[in-house]
Amino acid sequence: MYRKTEAHIDLGAIRSNFALACSLAPHSKCIAVIKANAYGHGMLRVAEAMQDVAKAFAVATIEEALELRNAGINNALLVLQGVTTSTACKVAASNNLSLVVHSPEQIESLIEARVSPKVWLKIDSGMHRLGLAPGDVANACKRLDAGGIKVQVACTHFACADALDSDATRQQLQSFNAATAGLGLPRSAANSAAVLGWPESHADWIRPGYMLYGSSPFRVDVEAARKLQAAMTLQSEIIAIRTVPAGDSVGYGARWTAERPSIIGTVAIGYADGYPRHAPNGTPTQVNGRPAPLAGTVSMDAITIDLTEHADAAIGDRVELWGPDIAVNEVAAAAGTIGYQLLSGVSSRVPRIYS
Ligand SMILES: Cc1ncc(COP(=O)(O)O)c(C=O)c1O
């Protein structure tokens, strides 16, 4: 590649974050969530790097699961949204995929397909996005049983596990435990925030995603999350430097105005690469280990940064947008979004470089 805009992916960091998740839930099995291109880190490379340690991988769609199978990944694979047609049920069964079943319609598709892939039955314990109502679980199990379909795991998903002071997770857990009592099924509830902050939710299978990539799902400091290692460093280079007199403005909409004679660096990354379009003036970047705040509107292919405190900055200098030195959560907070969106939104124009 000639343009030096790259996402460096540290696969060792992902393995170490996975080991941390496992050590926090020593009595649970761990299914590594690698949907959405492994949150932007490259699904196949991440799966290959983890296939000897992860008992299973979770993806959102059957297409993602088939991509893994076609690439020779033989680990158990769970499709978190399941499928909606009996044709897709057949494809899932013939590729040995496990399917989340979250609706009566999906149960009927499975029965119509006359196949019996492994099924994780999803229960809506209060998030009201996907899952059977607790009162419908017993009938759903009977219907599946009559169709010769074996439920492997009962699962649910938390809406507020990242809010440690909220009672919502406790209530969801209560509802889930009540709905699954007596079913005799293994259970799964915990996403990253619950792995780190709600040990009582760990149950038989934990399902961490975001933490595997090295960022905390919390907005506050949580001790268990301090050991996470950022797996992605998004970096680029300075491609132009100019002086701007006090009072002059920079970039689209003239949204940054120099309060003093300033030095502005232009960096070869923009929103078409996945850098957030809404990042405001002052969003942190780093040049040669020192802060160089964003100055001006993010363009499609470039950003401008304030290098006034960098007398030594030169064209070609490396700029870190996020990574070990700038938490992606910090950039996300400045831009009014979450790190999940920034990581998974790094576009295909940005080469991933693995180590
Ligand atoms: C059903 C399900 N389980 C687990 C996860 C992993 O969540 P997190 O990335 O917060 O760990 C997700 C992610 O959205 C999910 O949808």
The ligand as a MOL file (V3000), in Angstrom:
LIG
                    3D

  0  0  0     0  0            999 V3000
M  V30 BEGIN CTAB
M  V30 COUNTS 16 16 0 0 0
M  V30 BEGIN ATOM
M  V30 1 C -26.8470 -11.6840 21.3760 0
M  V30 2 C -25.5110 -11.0680 21.6280 0
M  V30 3 N -24.6710 -11.6630 22.4810 0
M  V30 4 C -23.4540 -11.1440 22.7570 0
M  V30 5 C -23.0320 -9.9650 22.1700 0
M  V30 6 C -21.6850 -9.3840 22.5270 0
M  V30 7 O -21.8670 -8.1460 23.1730 0
M  V30 8 P -20.6080 -7.2530 23.5710 0
M  V30 9 O -19.9500 -6.8970 22.2980 0
M  V30 10 O -21.1800 -6.0890 24.2800 0
M  V30 11 O -19.7590 -8.1160 24.4230 0
M  V30 12 C -23.8890 -9.3170 21.2900 0
M  V30 13 C -23.4690 -8.0560 20.6740 0
M  V30 14 O -24.1940 -7.2090 20.2890 0
M  V30 15 C -25.1700 -9.8710 21.0110 0
M  V30 16 O -26.0160 -9.2800 20.1630 0
M  V30 END ATOM
M  V30 BEGIN BOND
M  V30 1 1 1 2
M  V30 2 1 2 3
M  V30 3 2 2 15
M  V30 4 2 3 4
M  V30 5 1 4 5
M  V30 6 1 5 6
M  V30 7 2 5 12
M  V30 8 1 6 7
M  V30 9 1 7 8
M  V30 10 2 8 9
M  V30 11 1 8 10
M  V30 12 1 8 11
M  V30 13 1 12 13
M  V30 14 1 12 15
M  V30 15 2 13 14
M  V30 16 1 15 16
M  V30 END BOND
M  V30 END CTAB
M  END
